[in-house]
Amino acid sequence: MDPKTVIEPFRIRMVEPLSFTTPTQRRERLQGAHYNPFLLRSRDITIDLLTDSGTGAMSAAQWAAIMTGDETYAGSESYYQLRDTVHALTGMKHVIPTHQGRSSEHILFSVLGVKGRCVLANTHFDTTRANVEYLGGEAIDLVIEEGLNPRSEHPFKGNIDLARLEHHLQRGGDDVACVLMTVTNNSGGGQPASLENLRAASALAHKYGRPFFLDAARFAENAWFIHEREPGQQQRTPHDIAQEVFSLSDGFTMSAKKDGLVNIGGLLCLNDDATAEGARSLLILTEGYPTYGGLAGRDLAALAVGLQEVTDPQYLKYRIASVRYLHNKLDALGVPLVHPSGGHAVYIDAAALYPHLRPWDLPGVSLCNEIYLEGGVRGVEIGTLMFGRPVDGAHDKPAAMELVRLAFPRRTYSQSHVDWLAEIIADVYQRRDSAPGYRIVRQSPVLRAFTAELEPV
Ligand code: F0G
């Protein structure tokens, strides 16, 4: 017998209660949060799909590692456990821990020197883009055309457009600081890049003498998609595929809060000695000594275990199936989604759902708020609030897409949570014509989505 139901490949022996609110409480709380779900408190949220970052459950083996973490300032054994695990998985010569992904980005782009230069990526994640721009560089997104079309069923919508990449490499010369592939492509719908595309992008970068990096936050999910979808890869394990992907690169940044299966942590890994030396100097200045990089020894120990667990095919099969489960349910209802189902999240196309709202009415924000008001569920807007740009005296320059992301913490919610969630979204879908637009009342000059204050129009 080969059952069709994909089960959680773990059992649960520690639980955390959910909190429930009334519709009146939710209206009050949302108003108090200036209509920006980022400003809500967790006690006012029943199911939190804001992010899959640092929100998952650790395994018994990870908790055990926490208890034996070595808190030595310099030369911690936990560092060496982590270094050896990362080296075995990625082959990288220099393994530098950081407290999370964005500090790896800041250090990497500082050492590469992006000022007056550009970074070429499939799609920069928002902190990645912000770090490039903050350091005086230009972040250029070159995802394939299908990657910007929510309805395209292309299996690898995280691929970079190789022709445009070569054009920029040819024209840019030394002004190209590096090529960066985000796997999976978070801002483009959690869509994977294929092995073929990664190989070709790496070869092109190297042909023009430019370093090739990965933003490897969700490397294991990307490897699973390659295993599942790419011709000829079905016999290979996700671990083996991930090893090859890392071997194509000169280094990577990683938020370990995703596929590291930990609540905090990051990595900056490099092959080049001089770049690594520069990175370690900056690390000591801003994060900590190179054998702990802003983390406690116990965090390093938990990450070493998490990186071994995450490529387990049983885990990845369950992980991707559980996201697809909600995707298929919403698709059956007629909710416009980014297709095909992504790695860590379901993305709703808010522009298609709310045709009466224009980009500067923030349809994604409106949808997030409707979902919260309906059931205390929190998602996140990935649209004009996050990626749009204020323009003097005119409407904001809109983002490429108006999406709402429902991101799944790892090993945290069950199938009945998802069934319940689908009911909430079905109700929001039914009354889609009455969703209000929003306008920004206050915003900060960088990463405004996190703190902006809004009001309905
Ligand atoms: N790169 C990608 C692709 C990410 O998704 C994130 C974080 C980062 C870099 C930055 O890492 O948070 O550890 O500093 N993404 C989270 C999210 C915040 O919700 O998607 P960080």
Boltz pocket constraint, residues with backbone or C-beta under 6 A from the ligand:
constraints:
  - pocket:
      binder: B
      contacts: [[A, 50], [A, 51], [A, 52], [A, 53], [A, 99], [A, 100], [A, 101], [A, 102], [A, 103], [A, 125], [A, 127], [A, 128], [A, 182], [A, 183], [A, 184], [A, 186], [A, 215], [A, 217], [A, 254], [A, 255], [A, 256], [A, 257], [A, 265], [A, 266]]
      max_distance: 6.0
